[in-house]
């Protein structure tokens, strides 16, 4: 199911579609009610599905884990430039 059914990506739609192609799965709903969906932050970071959200921790802890995480692609690029 395409994320656009759940959310109007507006001007970000091309970027969302490109990222869906890169990581091979559709964007999850960005919000659960009025709260940020941890699965969406996990998806934005390029993490495997369930990497954080399959762990039995609270919503707050899932959001914190994503927020304190490092995007692996950015870390790889930084390391490449250092070497």
PDB file of N, CA, C and O in Angstrom:
ATOM      1  N   UNK A   1       0.832  -1.182   0.000  1.00  0.00           N
ATOM      2  CA  UNK A   1       0.000   0.000   0.000  1.00  0.00           C
ATOM      3  C   UNK A   1       0.876   1.244   0.000  1.00  0.00           C
ATOM      4  O   UNK A   1       1.830   1.331   0.773  1.00  0.00           O
ATOM      5  N   UNK A   2       0.576   2.167  -0.823  1.00  0.00           N
ATOM      6  CA  UNK A   2       1.363   3.392  -0.924  1.00  0.00           C
ATOM      7  C   UNK A   2       1.027   4.321   0.242  1.00  0.00           C
ATOM      8  O   UNK A   2      -0.124   4.406   0.672  1.00  0.00           O
ATOM      9  N   UNK A   3       2.024   4.997   0.733  1.00  0.00           N
ATOM     10  CA  UNK A   3       1.843   5.903   1.861  1.00  0.00           C
ATOM     11  C   UNK A   3       0.912   7.055   1.534  1.00  0.00           C
ATOM     12  O   UNK A   3       0.260   7.592   2.429  1.00  0.00           O
ATOM     13  N   UNK A   4       0.838   7.445   0.266  1.00  0.00           N
ATOM     14  CA  UNK A   4       0.004   8.585  -0.112  1.00  0.00           C
ATOM     15  C   UNK A   4      -1.464   8.363   0.238  1.00  0.00           C
ATOM     16  O   UNK A   4      -2.213   9.330   0.377  1.00  0.00           O
ATOM     17  N   UNK A   5      -1.884   7.119   0.382  1.00  0.00           N
ATOM     18  CA  UNK A   5      -3.264   6.845   0.788  1.00  0.00           C
ATOM     19  C   UNK A   5      -3.530   7.336   2.207  1.00  0.00           C
ATOM     20  O   UNK A   5      -4.664   7.669   2.552  1.00  0.00           O
ATOM     21  N   UNK A   6      -2.500   7.377   3.012  1.00  0.00           N
ATOM     22  CA  UNK A   6      -2.647   7.753   4.404  1.00  0.00           C
ATOM     23  C   UNK A   6      -2.309   9.216   4.672  1.00  0.00           C
ATOM     24  O   UNK A   6      -2.801   9.817   5.627  1.00  0.00           O
ATOM     25  N   UNK A   7      -1.481   9.765   3.831  1.00  0.00           N
ATOM     26  CA  UNK A   7      -0.917  11.074   4.141  1.00  0.00           C
ATOM     27  C   UNK A   7      -0.629  11.808   2.851  1.00  0.00           C
ATOM     28  O   UNK A   7      -0.166  11.200   1.886  1.00  0.00           O
ATOM     29  N   UNK A   8      -0.888  13.072   2.813  1.00  0.00           N
ATOM     30  CA  UNK A   8      -0.592  13.873   1.635  1.00  0.00           C
ATOM     31  C   UNK A   8       0.837  14.396   1.760  1.00  0.00           C
ATOM     32  O   UNK A   8       1.104  15.324   2.524  1.00  0.00           O
ATOM     33  N   UNK A   9       1.746  13.795   1.005  1.00  0.00           N
ATOM     34  CA  UNK A   9       3.151  14.164   1.086  1.00  0.00           C
ATOM     35  C   UNK A   9       3.447  15.501   0.428  1.00  0.00           C
ATOM     36  O   UNK A   9       4.503  16.090   0.658  1.00  0.00           O
ATOM     37  N   UNK A  10       2.518  15.982  -0.391  1.00  0.00           N
ATOM     38  CA  UNK A  10       2.636  17.282  -1.031  1.00  0.00           C
ATOM     39  C   UNK A  10       3.977  17.397  -1.755  1.00  0.00           C
ATOM     40  O   UNK A  10       4.291  16.559  -2.600  1.00  0.00           O
ATOM     41  N   UNK A  11       4.754  18.401  -1.445  1.00  0.00           N
ATOM     42  CA  UNK A  11       6.003  18.651  -2.177  1.00  0.00           C
ATOM     43  C   UNK A  11       7.098  17.639  -1.865  1.00  0.00           C
ATOM     44  O   UNK A  11       8.106  17.590  -2.570  1.00  0.00           O
ATOM     45  N   UNK A  12       6.921  16.833  -0.828  1.00  0.00           N
ATOM     46  CA  UNK A  12       7.929  15.842  -0.464  1.00  0.00           C
ATOM     47  C   UNK A  12       7.721  14.502  -1.166  1.00  0.00           C
ATOM     48  O   UNK A  12       8.544  13.596  -1.031  1.00  0.00           O
ATOM     49  N   UNK A  13       6.636  14.374  -1.908  1.00  0.00           N
ATOM     50  CA  UNK A  13       6.316  13.106  -2.553  1.00  0.00           C
ATOM     51  C   UNK A  13       7.451  12.548  -3.416  1.00  0.00           C
ATOM     52  O   UNK A  13       7.728  11.353  -3.315  1.00  0.00           O
ATOM     53  N   UNK A  14       8.121  13.339  -4.255  1.00  0.00           N
ATOM     54  CA  UNK A  14       9.228  12.759  -5.047  1.00  0.00           C
ATOM     55  C   UNK A  14      10.333  12.167  -4.171  1.00  0.00           C
ATOM     56  O   UNK A  14      10.867  11.105  -4.492  1.00  0.00           O
ATOM     57  N   UNK A  15      10.676  12.825  -3.091  1.00  0.00           N
ATOM     58  CA  UNK A  15      11.724  12.311  -2.199  1.00  0.00           C
ATOM     59  C   UNK A  15      11.260  11.037  -1.492  1.00  0.00           C
ATOM     60  O   UNK A  15      12.031  10.090  -1.340  1.00  0.00           O
ATOM     61  N   UNK A  16      10.013  11.020  -1.067  1.00  0.00           N
ATOM     62  CA  UNK A  16       9.462   9.835  -0.400  1.00  0.00           C
ATOM     63  C   UNK A  16       9.488   8.655  -1.374  1.00  0.00           C
ATOM     64  O   UNK A  16       9.896   7.558  -0.993  1.00  0.00           O
ATOM     65  N   UNK A  17       9.069   8.855  -2.594  1.00  0.00           N
ATOM     66  CA  UNK A  17       9.045   7.780  -3.599  1.00  0.00           C
ATOM     67  C   UNK A  17      10.463   7.281  -3.903  1.00  0.00           C
ATOM     68  O   UNK A  17      10.677   6.077  -4.049  1.00  0.00           O
ATOM     69  N   UNK A  18      11.428   8.197  -3.998  1.00  0.00           N
ATOM     70  CA  UNK A  18      12.823   7.775  -4.239  1.00  0.00           C
ATOM     71  C   UNK A  18      13.324   6.911  -3.089  1.00  0.00           C
ATOM     72  O   UNK A  18      13.959   5.881  -3.316  1.00  0.00           O
ATOM     73  N   UNK A  19      13.043   7.327  -1.856  1.00  0.00           N
ATOM     74  CA  UNK A  19      13.516   6.575  -0.691  1.00  0.00           C
ATOM     75  C   UNK A  19      12.826   5.217  -0.616  1.00  0.00           C
ATOM     76  O   UNK A  19      13.449   4.233  -0.219  1.00  0.00           O
ATOM     77  N   UNK A  20      11.549   5.150  -0.992  1.00  0.00           N
ATOM     78  CA  UNK A  20      10.854   3.862  -1.038  1.00  0.00           C
ATOM     79  C   UNK A  20      11.572   2.908  -1.990  1.00  0.00           C
ATOM     80  O   UNK A  20      11.714   1.720  -1.699  1.00  0.00           O
ATOM     81  N   UNK A  21      12.017   3.429  -3.116  1.00  0.00           N
ATOM     82  CA  UNK A  21      12.731   2.606  -4.092  1.00  0.00           C
ATOM     83  C   UNK A  21      14.084   2.158  -3.546  1.00  0.00           C
ATOM     84  O   UNK A  21      14.480   1.007  -3.731  1.00  0.00           O
ATOM     85  N   UNK A  22      14.789   3.059  -2.878  1.00  0.00           N
ATOM     86  CA  UNK A  22      16.118   2.743  -2.343  1.00  0.00           C
ATOM     87  C   UNK A  22      16.040   1.635  -1.303  1.00  0.00           C
ATOM     88  O   UNK A  22      16.821   0.685  -1.352  1.00  0.00           O
ATOM     89  N   UNK A  23      15.106   1.745  -0.362  1.00  0.00           N
ATOM     90  CA  UNK A  23      15.082   0.751   0.713  1.00  0.00           C
ATOM     91  C   UNK A  23      14.123  -0.403   0.463  1.00  0.00           C
ATOM     92  O   UNK A  23      14.091  -1.363   1.233  1.00  0.00           O
ATOM     93  N   UNK A  24      13.346  -0.317  -0.606  1.00  0.00           N
ATOM     94  CA  UNK A  24      12.543  -1.454  -1.025  1.00  0.00           C
ATOM     95  C   UNK A  24      11.241  -1.690  -0.286  1.00  0.00           C
ATOM     96  O   UNK A  24      10.712  -2.802  -0.306  1.00  0.00           O
ATOM     97  N   UNK A  25      10.723  -0.675   0.356  1.00  0.00           N
ATOM     98  CA  UNK A  25       9.402  -0.825   0.989  1.00  0.00           C
ATOM     99  C   UNK A  25       8.721   0.530   1.078  1.00  0.00           C
ATOM    100  O   UNK A  25       9.369   1.576   1.102  1.00  0.00           O
ATOM    101  N   UNK A  26       7.406   0.481   1.125  1.00  0.00           N
ATOM    102  CA  UNK A  26       6.601   1.704   1.166  1.00  0.00           C
ATOM    103  C   UNK A  26       6.759   2.414   2.509  1.00  0.00           C
ATOM    104  O   UNK A  26       7.040   1.791   3.533  1.00  0.00           O
ATOM    105  N   UNK A  27       6.574   3.702   2.477  1.00  0.00           N
ATOM    106  CA  UNK A  27       6.634   4.505   3.699  1.00  0.00           C
ATOM    107  C   UNK A  27       5.454   4.168   4.598  1.00  0.00           C
ATOM    108  O   UNK A  27       4.318   4.110   4.127  1.00  0.00           O
ATOM    109  N   UNK A  28       5.702   3.947   5.880  1.00  0.00           N
ATOM    110  CA  UNK A  28       4.595   3.754   6.809  1.00  0.00           C
ATOM    111  C   UNK A  28       3.895   5.088   7.086  1.00  0.00           C
ATOM    112  O   UNK A  28       4.412   6.150   6.742  1.00  0.00           O
ATOM    113  N   UNK A  29       2.743   5.024   7.695  1.00  0.00           N
ATOM    114  CA  UNK A  29       2.048   6.249   8.082  1.00  0.00           C
ATOM    115  C   UNK A  29       2.973   7.064   8.985  1.00  0.00           C
ATOM    116  O   UNK A  29       3.562   6.502   9.908  1.00  0.00           O
ATOM    117  N   UNK A  30       3.118   8.353   8.751  1.00  0.00           N
ATOM    118  CA  UNK A  30       4.018   9.152   9.579  1.00  0.00           C
ATOM    119  C   UNK A  30       3.474   9.419  10.979  1.00  0.00           C
ATOM    120  O   UNK A  30       4.240   9.668  11.910  1.00  0.00           O
ATOM    121  N   UNK A  31       2.161   9.367  11.125  1.00  0.00           N
ATOM    122  CA  UNK A  31       1.556   9.672  12.421  1.00  0.00           C
ATOM    123  C   UNK A  31       0.655   8.538  12.884  1.00  0.00           C
ATOM    124  O   UNK A  31       0.043   7.833  12.081  1.00  0.00           O
ATOM    125  N   UNK A  32       0.592   8.385  14.188  1.00  0.00           N
ATOM    126  CA  UNK A  32      -0.396   7.527  14.829  1.00  0.00           C
ATOM    127  C   UNK A  32      -1.239   8.492  15.655  1.00  0.00           C
ATOM    128  O   UNK A  32      -0.819   8.947  16.719  1.00  0.00           O
ATOM    129  N   UNK A  33      -2.413   8.791  15.159  1.00  0.00           N
ATOM    130  CA  UNK A  33      -3.190   9.862  15.782  1.00  0.00           C
ATOM    131  C   UNK A  33      -2.457  11.167  15.548  1.00  0.00           C
ATOM    132  O   UNK A  33      -2.262  11.581  14.405  1.00  0.00           O
ATOM    133  N   UNK A  34      -2.051  11.813  16.628  1.00  0.00           N
ATOM    134  CA  UNK A  34      -1.291  13.063  16.518  1.00  0.00           C
ATOM    135  C   UNK A  34       0.178  12.877  16.892  1.00  0.00           C
ATOM    136  O   UNK A  34       0.935  13.844  16.967  1.00  0.00           O
ATOM    137  N   UNK A  35       0.571  11.626  17.125  1.00  0.00           N
ATOM    138  CA  UNK A  35       1.943  11.337  17.543  1.00  0.00           C
ATOM    139  C   UNK A  35       2.757  10.765  16.387  1.00  0.00           C
ATOM    140  O   UNK A  35       2.217  10.105  15.499  1.00  0.00           O
ATOM    141  N   UNK A  36       4.048  11.023  16.411  1.00  0.00           N
ATOM    142  CA  UNK A  36       4.962  10.496  15.414  1.00  0.00           C
ATOM    143  C   UNK A  36       4.990   8.970  15.488  1.00  0.00           C
ATOM    144  O   UNK A  36       5.052   8.396  16.575  1.00  0.00           O
ATOM    145  N   UNK A  37       4.943   8.329  14.341  1.00  0.00           N
ATOM    146  CA  UNK A  37       4.973   6.873  14.252  1.00  0.00           C
ATOM    147  C   UNK A  37       6.432   6.411  14.298  1.00  0.00           C
ATOM    148  O   UNK A  37       7.211   6.774  13.416  1.00  0.00           O
ATOM    149  N   UNK A  38       6.820   5.619  15.303  1.00  0.00           N
ATOM    150  CA  UNK A  38       8.202   5.137  15.369  1.00  0.00           C
ATOM    151  C   UNK A  38       8.610   4.343  14.132  1.00  0.00           C
ATOM    152  O   UNK A  38       9.777   4.374  13.740  1.00  0.00           O
ATOM    153  N   UNK A  39       7.674   3.636  13.516  1.00  0.00           N
ATOM    154  CA  UNK A  39       7.986   2.881  12.292  1.00  0.00           C
ATOM    155  C   UNK A  39       8.384   3.827  11.163  1.00  0.00           C
ATOM    156  O   UNK A  39       9.203   3.474  10.314  1.00  0.00           O
ATOM    157  N   UNK A  40       7.809   5.020  11.153  1.00  0.00           N
ATOM    158  CA  UNK A  40       8.167   5.999  10.124  1.00  0.00           C
ATOM    159  C   UNK A  40       9.588   6.506  10.355  1.00  0.00           C
ATOM    160  O   UNK A  40      10.355   6.635   9.401  1.00  0.00           O
ATOM    161  N   UNK A  41       9.950   6.793  11.591  1.00  0.00           N
ATOM    162  CA  UNK A  41      11.321   7.263  11.848  1.00  0.00           C
ATOM    163  C   UNK A  41      12.333   6.168  11.536  1.00  0.00           C
ATOM    164  O   UNK A  41      13.414   6.436  11.010  1.00  0.00           O
ATOM    165  N   UNK A  42      11.972   4.939  11.864  1.00  0.00           N
ATOM    166  CA  UNK A  42      12.815   3.787  11.548  1.00  0.00           C
ATOM    167  C   UNK A  42      13.005   3.681  10.027  1.00  0.00           C
ATOM    168  O   UNK A  42      14.115   3.448   9.549  1.00  0.00           O
ATOM    169  N   UNK A  43      11.917   3.853   9.279  1.00  0.00           N
ATOM    170  CA  UNK A  43      11.961   3.810   7.812  1.00  0.00           C
ATOM    171  C   UNK A  43      12.809   4.949   7.260  1.00  0.00           C
ATOM    172  O   UNK A  43      13.621   4.738   6.359  1.00  0.00           O
ATOM    173  N   UNK A  44      12.626   6.163   7.797  1.00  0.00           N
ATOM    174  CA  UNK A  44      13.393   7.324   7.321  1.00  0.00           C
ATOM    175  C   UNK A  44      14.890   7.122   7.509  1.00  0.00           C
ATOM    176  O   UNK A  44      15.688   7.594   6.699  1.00  0.00           O
ATOM    177  N   UNK A  45      15.271   6.429   8.565  1.00  0.00           N
ATOM    178  CA  UNK A  45      16.685   6.193   8.831  1.00  0.00           C
ATOM    179  C   UNK A  45      17.258   5.056   7.985  1.00  0.00           C
ATOM    180  O   UNK A  45      18.466   4.819   7.993  1.00  0.00           O
ATOM    181  N   UNK A  46      16.383   4.354   7.254  1.00  0.00           N
ATOM    182  CA  UNK A  46      16.842   3.258   6.414  1.00  0.00           C
ATOM    183  C   UNK A  46      17.108   1.976   7.181  1.00  0.00           C
ATOM    184  O   UNK A  46      17.788   1.079   6.683  1.00  0.00           O
ATOM    185  N   UNK A  47      16.574   1.888   8.390  1.00  0.00           N
ATOM    186  CA  UNK A  47      16.761   0.685   9.202  1.00  0.00           C
ATOM    187  C   UNK A  47      15.846  -0.428   8.718  1.00  0.00           C
ATOM    188  O   UNK A  47      14.794  -0.152   8.140  1.00  0.00           O
ATOM    189  N   UNK A  48      16.223  -1.674   8.941  1.00  0.00           N
ATOM    190  CA  UNK A  48      15.334  -2.781   8.585  1.00  0.00           C
ATOM    191  C   UNK A  48      14.012  -2.660   9.356  1.00  0.00           C
ATOM    192  O   UNK A  48      13.984  -2.191  10.494  1.00  0.00           O
ATOM    193  N   UNK A  49      12.940  -3.084   8.726  1.00  0.00           N
ATOM    194  CA  UNK A  49      11.625  -3.023   9.363  1.00  0.00           C
ATOM    195  C   UNK A  49      11.651  -3.820  10.663  1.00  0.00           C
ATOM    196  O   UNK A  49      12.072  -4.977  10.684  1.00  0.00           O
ATOM    197  N   UNK A  50      11.202  -3.197  11.734  1.00  0.00           N
ATOM    198  CA  UNK A  50      11.163  -3.850  13.038  1.00  0.00           C
ATOM    199  C   UNK A  50      12.444  -3.735  13.841  1.00  0.00           C
ATOM    200  O   UNK A  50      12.509  -4.241  14.961  1.00  0.00           O
ATOM    201  N   UNK A  51      13.455  -3.091  13.305  1.00  0.00           N
ATOM    202  CA  UNK A  51      14.752  -2.965  13.993  1.00  0.00           C
ATOM    203  C   UNK A  51      14.569  -2.371  15.392  1.00  0.00           C
ATOM    204  O   UNK A  51      15.198  -2.812  16.353  1.00  0.00           O
ATOM    205  N   UNK A  52      13.707  -1.375  15.488  1.00  0.00           N
ATOM    206  CA  UNK A  52      13.409  -0.752  16.783  1.00  0.00           C
ATOM    207  C   UNK A  52      11.979  -1.065  17.218  1.00  0.00           C
ATOM    208  O   UNK A  52      11.716  -1.283  18.401  1.00  0.00           O
ATOM    209  N   UNK A  53      11.069  -1.084  16.268  1.00  0.00           N
ATOM    210  CA  UNK A  53       9.650  -1.213  16.603  1.00  0.00           C
ATOM    211  C   UNK A  53       9.230  -2.615  17.026  1.00  0.00           C
ATOM    212  O   UNK A  53       8.156  -2.771  17.608  1.00  0.00           O
ATOM    213  N   UNK A  54      10.027  -3.632  16.758  1.00  0.00           N
ATOM    214  CA  UNK A  54       9.685  -4.983  17.206  1.00  0.00           C
ATOM    215  C   UNK A  54      10.166  -5.267  18.624  1.00  0.00           C
ATOM    216  O   UNK A  54       9.854  -6.316  19.189  1.00  0.00           O
ATOM    217  N   UNK A  55      10.914  -4.350  19.193  1.00  0.00           N
ATOM    218  CA  UNK A  55      11.389  -4.501  20.570  1.00  0.00           C
ATOM    219  C   UNK A  55      10.262  -4.039  21.494  1.00  0.00           C
ATOM    220  O   UNK A  55       9.623  -3.020  21.233  1.00  0.00           O
ATOM    221  N   UNK A  56      10.025  -4.761  22.538  1.00  0.00           N
ATOM    222  CA  UNK A  56       8.935  -4.412  23.453  1.00  0.00           C
ATOM    223  C   UNK A  56       9.360  -3.287  24.402  1.00  0.00           C
ATOM    224  O   UNK A  56       9.665  -3.507  25.574  1.00  0.00           O
ATOM    225  N   UNK A  57       9.367  -2.079  23.844  1.00  0.00           N
ATOM    226  CA  UNK A  57       9.635  -0.883  24.634  1.00  0.00           C
ATOM    227  C   UNK A  57       8.530   0.127  24.329  1.00  0.00           C
ATOM    228  O   UNK A  57       7.807  -0.017  23.343  1.00  0.00           O
ATOM    229  N   UNK A  58       8.405   1.120  25.155  1.00  0.00           N
ATOM    230  CA  UNK A  58       7.333   2.097  24.997  1.00  0.00           C
ATOM    231  C   UNK A  58       7.525   2.960  23.752  1.00  0.00           C
ATOM    232  O   UNK A  58       8.608   3.004  23.169  1.00  0.00           O
ATOM    233  N   UNK A  59       6.448   3.646  23.356  1.00  0.00           N
ATOM    234  CA  UNK A  59       6.509   4.575  22.229  1.00  0.00           C
ATOM    235  C   UNK A  59       7.614   5.597  22.459  1.00  0.00           C
ATOM    236  O   UNK A  59       8.409   5.880  21.562  1.00  0.00           O
ATOM    237  N   UNK A  60       7.656   6.149  23.672  1.00  0.00           N
ATOM    238  CA  UNK A  60       8.654   7.170  24.007  1.00  0.00           C
ATOM    239  C   UNK A  60      10.080   6.625  23.843  1.00  0.00           C
ATOM    240  O   UNK A  60      10.954   7.316  23.319  1.00  0.00           O
ATOM    241  N   UNK A  61      10.306   5.414  24.284  1.00  0.00           N
ATOM    242  CA  UNK A  61      11.635   4.812  24.162  1.00  0.00           C
ATOM    243  C   UNK A  61      11.993   4.515  22.700  1.00  0.00           C
ATOM    244  O   UNK A  61      13.154   4.635  22.308  1.00  0.00           O
ATOM    245  N   UNK A  62      10.998   4.128  21.897  1.00  0.00           N
ATOM    246  CA  UNK A  62      11.243   3.889  20.474  1.00  0.00           C
ATOM    247  C   UNK A  62      11.634   5.186  19.772  1.00  0.00           C
ATOM    248  O   UNK A  62      12.582   5.212  18.988  1.00  0.00           O
ATOM    249  N   UNK A  63      10.899   6.262  20.055  1.00  0.00           N
ATOM    250  CA  UNK A  63      11.215   7.561  19.456  1.00  0.00           C
ATOM    251  C   UNK A  63      12.599   8.032  19.905  1.00  0.00           C
ATOM    252  O   UNK A  63      13.368   8.569  19.107  1.00  0.00           O
ATOM    253  N   UNK A  64      12.903   7.831  21.162  1.00  0.00           N
ATOM    254  CA  UNK A  64      14.211   8.223  21.685  1.00  0.00           C
ATOM    255  C   UNK A  64      15.328   7.419  21.013  1.00  0.00           C
ATOM    256  O   UNK A  64      16.373   7.974  20.673  1.00  0.00           O
ATOM    257  N   UNK A  65      15.111   6.120  20.823  1.00  0.00           N
ATOM    258  CA  UNK A  65      16.115   5.272  20.169  1.00  0.00           C
ATOM    259  C   UNK A  65      16.378   5.752  18.747  1.00  0.00           C
ATOM    260  O   UNK A  65      17.528   5.806  18.311  1.00  0.00           O
ATOM    261  N   UNK A  66      15.327   6.099  18.028  1.00  0.00           N
ATOM    262  CA  UNK A  66      15.503   6.617  16.664  1.00  0.00           C
ATOM    263  C   UNK A  66      16.193   7.973  16.697  1.00  0.00           C
ATOM    264  O   UNK A  66      17.090   8.237  15.897  1.00  0.00           O
ATOM    265  N   UNK A  67      15.779   8.820  17.607  1.00  0.00           N
ATOM    266  CA  UNK A  67      16.346  10.162  17.693  1.00  0.00           C
ATOM    267  C   UNK A  67      17.805  10.178  18.093  1.00  0.00           C
ATOM    268  O   UNK A  67      18.556  11.062  17.683  1.00  0.00           O
ATOM    269  N   UNK A  68      18.210   9.208  18.891  1.00  0.00           N
ATOM    270  CA  UNK A  68      19.605   9.139  19.335  1.00  0.00           C
ATOM    271  C   UNK A  68      20.466   8.294  18.402  1.00  0.00           C
ATOM    272  O   UNK A  68      21.678   8.186  18.586  1.00  0.00           O
ATOM    273  N   UNK A  69      19.826   7.700  17.403  1.00  0.00           N
ATOM    274  CA  UNK A  69      20.548   6.845  16.477  1.00  0.00           C
ATOM    275  C   UNK A  69      21.296   7.650  15.426  1.00  0.00           C
ATOM    276  O   UNK A  69      21.111   8.859  15.285  1.00  0.00           O
ATOM    277  N   UNK A  70      22.135   6.948  14.703  1.00  0.00           N
ATOM    278  CA  UNK A  70      22.888   7.543  13.602  1.00  0.00           C
ATOM    279  C   UNK A  70      22.417   6.887  12.311  1.00  0.00           C
ATOM    280  O   UNK A  70      22.305   5.663  12.235  1.00  0.00           O
ATOM    281  N   UNK A  71      22.146   7.694  11.310  1.00  0.00           N
ATOM    282  CA  UNK A  71      21.758   7.149  10.005  1.00  0.00           C
ATOM    283  C   UNK A  71      22.988   6.466   9.423  1.00  0.00           C
ATOM    284  O   UNK A  71      24.023   7.101   9.220  1.00  0.00           O
ATOM    285  N   UNK A  72      22.870   5.182   9.159  1.00  0.00           N
ATOM    286  CA  UNK A  72      24.036   4.401   8.743  1.00  0.00           C
ATOM    287  C   UNK A  72      24.676   4.933   7.459  1.00  0.00           C
ATOM    288  O   UNK A  72      25.896   4.877   7.304  1.00  0.00           O
ATOM    289  N   UNK A  73      23.855   5.451   6.538  1.00  0.00           N
ATOM    290  CA  UNK A  73      24.411   5.983   5.299  1.00  0.00           C
ATOM    291  C   UNK A  73      25.286   7.212   5.575  1.00  0.00           C
ATOM    292  O   UNK A  73      26.322   7.391   4.935  1.00  0.00           O
ATOM    293  N   UNK A  74      24.876   8.045   6.511  1.00  0.00           N
ATOM    294  CA  UNK A  74      25.666   9.229   6.872  1.00  0.00           C
ATOM    295  C   UNK A  74      26.963   8.817   7.569  1.00  0.00           C
ATOM    296  O   UNK A  74      28.024   9.386   7.314  1.00  0.00           O
ATOM    297  N   UNK A  75      26.863   7.826   8.446  1.00  0.00           N
ATOM    298  CA  UNK A  75      28.057   7.343   9.140  1.00  0.00           C
ATOM    299  C   UNK A  75      29.049   6.740   8.139  1.00  0.00           C
ATOM    300  O   UNK A  75      30.254   6.966   8.245  1.00  0.00           O
ATOM    301  N   UNK A  76      28.544   5.980   7.179  1.00  0.00           N
ATOM    302  CA  UNK A  76      29.413   5.375   6.162  1.00  0.00           C
ATOM    303  C   UNK A  76      30.106   6.449   5.328  1.00  0.00           C
ATOM    304  O   UNK A  76      31.293   6.333   5.025  1.00  0.00           O
ATOM    305  N   UNK A  77      29.376   7.477   4.963  1.00  0.00           N
ATOM    306  CA  UNK A  77      29.963   8.575   4.174  1.00  0.00           C
ATOM    307  C   UNK A  77      31.034   9.307   4.978  1.00  0.00           C
ATOM    308  O   UNK A  77      32.091   9.644   4.444  1.00  0.00           O
ATOM    309  N   UNK A  78      30.766   9.554   6.259  1.00  0.00           N
ATOM    310  CA  UNK A  78      31.746  10.237   7.109  1.00  0.00           C
ATOM    311  C   UNK A  78      33.016   9.406   7.222  1.00  0.00           C
ATOM    312  O   UNK A  78      34.123   9.933   7.112  1.00  0.00           O
ATOM    313  N   UNK A  79      32.855   8.118   7.440  1.00  0.00           N
ATOM    314  CA  UNK A  79      34.008   7.221   7.549  1.00  0.00           C
ATOM    315  C   UNK A  79      34.803   7.192   6.246  1.00  0.00           C
ATOM    316  O   UNK A  79      36.034   7.216   6.259  1.00  0.00           O
ATOM    317  N   UNK A  80      34.092   7.140   5.129  1.00  0.00           N
ATOM    318  CA  UNK A  80      34.736   7.136   3.817  1.00  0.00           C
ATOM    319  C   UNK A  80      35.577   8.387   3.631  1.00  0.00           C
ATOM    320  O   UNK A  80      36.694   8.319   3.120  1.00  0.00           O
ATOM    321  N   UNK A  81      35.041   9.531   4.044  1.00  0.00           N
ATOM    322  CA  UNK A  81      35.766  10.796   3.887  1.00  0.00           C
ATOM    323  C   UNK A  81      36.964  10.885   4.832  1.00  0.00           C
ATOM    324  O   UNK A  81      37.976  11.497   4.489  1.00  0.00           O
ATOM    325  N   UNK A  82      36.862  10.291   5.998  1.00  0.00           N
ATOM    326  CA  UNK A  82      37.984  10.292   6.939  1.00  0.00           C
ATOM    327  C   UNK A  82      39.137   9.420   6.432  1.00  0.00           C
ATOM    328  O   UNK A  82      40.309   9.750   6.618  1.00  0.00           O
ATOM    329  N   UNK A  83      38.789   8.323   5.800  1.00  0.00           N
ATOM    330  CA  UNK A  83      39.812   7.398   5.308  1.00  0.00           C
ATOM    331  C   UNK A  83      40.394   7.972   4.044  1.00  0.00           C
ATOM    332  O   UNK A  83      41.281   7.366   3.442  1.00  0.00           O
TER     333      UNK A  83
END
